[in-house]
Structure formats: structure tokens, C-alpha cells
């Protein structure tokens, strides 16, 4: 039997589990280093997804806890829209990606992993980033270390999130 090692996933099974909503927890403890927060303001924050679909996968998350975008005040929604646009610019310029997927999965049926708190995704994409490993093997290969990508994005974030 062959083994595929993913040491970065070790923290997932060993770290202290957060009670309640992880996004509310991060909102209350905006620890840039621990939670990989790139930016925050009074309405929302931008964070790297700890278990990304692609390297540099970012999320824009409102401080307000809801699973319904229709419950967000217009000012929060507007600010999230500005921040997702800025996140796309950051990813294109810093990660040299050839495209970016943005979107929301509203509810479990729509594929939301954390359905109780709305959030935007911004995933950098490159031509050929889905290949036989993803399609047949059901796994992903990342070309760089998570912390290295975070530090690179964090160093440039202040140029984009104004």
C-alpha cells in the first residue's frame, strides 16, 4: 500500500476544537498569526482558508452572524463586496493567478462547509490546476507552504485593503 503524507493537516486533528461558530470566534479574536487574518474593519474581515481548495484561497466574512445574506445590513453587504473585489486584485497581483473563482455557498445543500455564517470565497486559479491527481486521485497538491503564502499575501495586503 502506498502512503500520501499531508503533514499540514495534522493540526486539524490535534488542535483544540472551537465551540460554536468558528467565524464568530475569529471575529472576536482577530489574531493575524493564529487565524491568518489579512485585514479587518468594523464590518468584515479577510482571512486565508485554513483548509484551502487552492493555494491562497481567501474568505471575506462579516462580523455579523447569520446564514442569510438577506439579513445583512446594506452597509455590511456593500463593504463585503468592496473587500472581495480587493481580495481578487491581491490574488491576481501577488499569486500571479490566471483567474479567480468568487462566490458563496448558501446552506448545506449548496455545499457550504460552515453553513451557519455567510462568507465569500476567493480562490486563485491557474490553467491546468485540476489534473489527474484531483480528478482521479481525489487529492490536491500545493506548490508552496501555507505559511509562506500567508506571509506573502500579508506583506502586500495593506496595498489593497484600504
C-alpha positions as CSV (number, residue, x, y, z in Angstrom):
1,X,0.0,0.0,0.0
2,X,1.3,3.5,-0.9
3,X,1.0,6.4,1.6
4,X,0.5,10.0,0.8
5,X,1.6,12.3,3.6
6,X,0.0,15.7,4.4
7,X,1.7,17.0,7.5
8,X,-0.1,20.3,7.3
9,X,-3.4,18.5,8.1
10,X,-2.0,17.3,11.4
11,X,-3.2,20.4,13.2
12,X,-6.8,19.7,12.0
13,X,-6.9,16.5,14.1
14,X,-4.9,17.7,17.0
15,X,-5.7,21.3,17.7
16,X,-8.2,22.5,20.2
17,X,-11.8,22.4,18.8
18,X,-13.7,25.7,18.9
19,X,-17.1,25.6,20.5
20,X,-19.8,27.4,18.4
21,X,-19.2,29.3,15.2
22,X,-15.5,29.4,14.1
23,X,-16.1,32.6,12.2
24,X,-17.5,34.4,15.2
25,X,-14.6,33.1,17.2
26,X,-12.1,34.5,14.7
27,X,-14.1,37.8,14.6
28,X,-13.8,38.1,18.4
29,X,-10.1,37.1,18.4
30,X,-8.6,38.8,15.3
31,X,-5.2,37.1,15.8
32,X,-3.5,37.6,12.5
33,X,-0.9,35.0,13.0
34,X,-3.0,32.3,14.6
35,X,-6.1,32.7,12.4
36,X,-4.3,34.0,9.3
37,X,-6.3,37.3,9.2
38,X,-5.1,39.5,6.3
39,X,-7.4,42.5,7.1
40,X,-10.3,43.6,9.2
41,X,-12.6,46.6,9.6
42,X,-15.8,47.3,11.5
43,X,-18.0,45.3,9.1
44,X,-15.9,42.2,8.0
45,X,-12.6,40.6,7.8
46,X,-10.4,38.8,5.2
47,X,-8.8,35.5,6.2
48,X,-6.9,32.7,4.4
49,X,-8.9,29.5,4.3
50,X,-7.1,27.1,6.7
51,X,-8.1,24.1,4.5
52,X,-8.0,25.6,1.0
53,X,-9.3,24.3,-2.3
54,X,-6.3,26.1,-3.9
55,X,-3.2,27.9,-2.6
56,X,-4.1,31.4,-1.5
57,X,-7.9,30.6,-1.0
58,X,-9.3,33.7,0.8
59,X,-12.6,34.3,2.5
60,X,-14.4,37.6,3.3
61,X,-16.5,37.2,6.4
62,X,-18.9,39.6,8.1
63,X,-18.6,40.1,11.8
64,X,-22.4,39.8,12.0
65,X,-23.5,36.2,12.5
66,X,-26.2,35.0,10.0
67,X,-26.7,32.3,7.5
68,X,-28.9,34.5,5.3
69,X,-27.4,37.3,3.1
70,X,-30.8,39.0,3.2
71,X,-30.3,39.6,6.9
72,X,-27.1,41.6,6.3
73,X,-27.5,45.4,6.5
74,X,-26.8,47.1,3.2
75,X,-23.7,48.7,4.6
76,X,-22.2,45.3,5.6
77,X,-23.1,43.8,2.2
78,X,-21.6,46.8,0.4
79,X,-18.3,46.6,2.4
80,X,-18.1,42.8,1.8
81,X,-18.4,43.5,-1.9
82,X,-15.6,46.0,-1.8
83,X,-13.4,43.6,0.2
84,X,-14.0,40.7,-2.2
85,X,-13.0,42.9,-5.1
86,X,-9.9,43.9,-3.3
87,X,-9.1,40.3,-2.5
88,X,-9.3,39.4,-6.2
89,X,-6.8,42.2,-7.0
90,X,-4.5,41.0,-4.2
91,X,-4.6,37.4,-5.5
92,X,-4.1,38.3,-9.2
93,X,-1.1,40.6,-8.4
94,X,0.5,38.6,-5.7
95,X,-0.2,35.0,-6.6
96,X,0.1,35.6,-10.4
97,X,-3.0,33.5,-10.9
98,X,-4.7,33.3,-14.3
99,X,-8.2,33.6,-12.9
100,X,-10.2,33.7,-9.6
101,X,-13.4,32.0,-8.6
102,X,-15.5,34.0,-6.2
103,X,-18.8,33.0,-4.7
104,X,-20.9,31.9,-1.7
105,X,-22.4,28.6,-0.9
106,X,-25.6,29.5,1.0
107,X,-26.7,26.5,3.0
108,X,-25.6,22.8,3.3
109,X,-27.5,21.9,0.2
110,X,-25.4,24.5,-1.8
111,X,-22.2,23.0,-0.5
112,X,-21.4,25.3,2.5
113,X,-18.9,23.7,4.8
114,X,-19.8,26.3,7.5
115,X,-23.4,26.9,6.7
116,X,-24.3,28.9,9.8
117,X,-22.3,32.0,8.9
118,X,-22.3,33.6,5.4
119,X,-18.9,34.2,3.7
120,X,-17.4,34.9,0.3
121,X,-14.7,32.7,-1.2
122,X,-12.0,33.9,-3.5
123,X,-9.9,31.1,-5.0
124,X,-7.0,31.7,-7.3
125,X,-6.9,29.5,-10.3
126,X,-4.3,28.6,-12.9
127,X,-4.6,26.8,-16.2
128,X,-4.1,23.1,-15.5
129,X,-4.5,23.3,-11.8
130,X,-7.0,20.5,-11.9
131,X,-5.3,17.4,-13.3
132,X,-5.4,13.6,-12.8
133,X,-4.4,13.9,-9.2
134,X,-7.5,15.9,-8.4
135,X,-9.8,14.2,-10.9
136,X,-8.9,10.6,-10.4
137,X,-6.9,10.5,-7.2
138,X,-9.3,12.8,-5.3
139,X,-6.5,14.8,-3.8
140,X,-4.7,18.2,-4.3
141,X,-1.1,19.1,-4.5
142,X,0.0,22.6,-3.4
143,X,3.2,24.1,-4.8
144,X,4.0,26.2,-1.7
145,X,3.8,26.1,2.0
146,X,0.6,27.6,3.6
147,X,2.5,29.9,5.9
148,X,4.8,31.1,3.1
149,X,1.7,32.0,1.1
150,X,0.1,33.8,4.1
151,X,3.2,35.8,4.7
152,X,3.5,36.8,1.0
153,X,-0.2,37.9,0.9
154,X,0.0,39.6,4.3
155,X,3.0,41.6,3.2
156,X,1.0,43.0,0.3
157,X,-2.5,43.3,1.9
158,X,-2.2,46.9,3.1
159,X,-1.8,48.0,-0.6
160,X,-5.2,46.5,-1.5
161,X,-7.4,46.7,1.6
162,X,-7.8,50.5,2.1
